[in-house]
Amino acid sequence: SDVVYVAATGPLWGPGGDRGLFKTNDGGRTWTNTLSIDEYTGFTDVVIHPTNPEILYAASYQRQRTPWGFNGGGPGSGIWKTTDGGDNWTRLEGNGLPAGELGRIGLSVHLANPDIVYAQIEVPNRTRPQDGDPDPNPARSGVWRSNDAGATWEIQSNNNNRPMYYSQIRVDPVNPDIVYTMGASFYKSVDGGKNFDTVRGMGHGDHHALWINPDNHNHLMLGTDGGFNFSWDQAATWDFVNTMAVGQFYEIGVDMRRPYFVCGGLQDNGSWCGPSAVRGRTIINDDWYRVGGGDGFYVRIDPTDYNVLYSESQGGSMSRSDLRTGSRTTIRPSAPREMGNNSRPGNVIGAEPNQAYRFEWN
């Protein structure tokens, strides 16, 4: 248990930094970068052979964010394998894997038969599917499977929802044909990744983390943008854990009353306000009230009248609320229109007449 591997992506906005596949042999006191690609390529996933810990697979990912865009992919992205605990790595190419520059990759090794390896791979093909395209199409993002420890691969399907944001795949520890992938929705396959059904019944969307109990493969634990869920029947039904006070506030504001109230925007869960103190008891969920929708971001309260506040969600969707009446008015800025032209402005860059202002996500 003193041997730990870490896939490190490195800084998002610039080159360099701690990028690579790191290993410690002394419980984290010292680390060695066992595989470094270049200043723009880090690692997003690493999986270990369940019976031979000297065998590992790792996924490298070349990417950089800029103020004007995002470069997610390049020649640095790929699948790597070591058979000596990270001393030497071999890049897996060809033999059924997609050709060309790749994006983000997720990996999963089957517990009972480690020769079976799954990879969810982002392929930079942005064109719409055309009549006559193969199904599945290896020129598009999807799920690949190897039955011989990565020597050869075969595409199973084009299941890959928003790879930059998710790229999470898990294979059932008992049945190698049961595969789960995560995304805005949660997907399950019972035929080795060839066909996926959408799993329902969770408390929220945007699925980022899944653990399958190796001693009871009917027991799943799922982490989403809205909290924590678990299943005891292999994703047929779910329990949502509603006793964990978890959330991600982008930004908070306070008003001037006594006791003051705290307002803030929650990722994926609107904007809310709640008291900093209540008389004679603890603060509970019912003390909070909603003042905005969507992805909540900024909330600002009129310093002279706490009943008037402003909240914002994605795309510059700003509104003004009056707590006395419960009314909410949209006040998102809009570009001017030419006289006599009632056409609806599109969401394009610029502030010319008949064009909408462009806003970033937050």
Salt bridges, closest charged atoms under 4 A:
GLU93 OE2 - ARG91 NE 3.87
GLU122 OE2 - ARG126 NH2 3.19
ASP133 OD2 - ARG140 NH2 3.66
ASP172 OD2 - HIS217 ND1 2.95
ASP177 OD1 - ARG145 NH1 2.89
ASP225 OD1 - HIS208 NE2 3.25
GLU251 OE2 - ARG300 NH2 2.82
ASP255 OD2 - ARG257 NE 2.72
ASP268 OD2 - HIS204 NE2 3.82
ASP287 OD1 - ARG281 NH2 2.98
ASP305 OD2 - ARG324 NH2 2.93
ASP322 OD1 - ARG324 NE 3.30
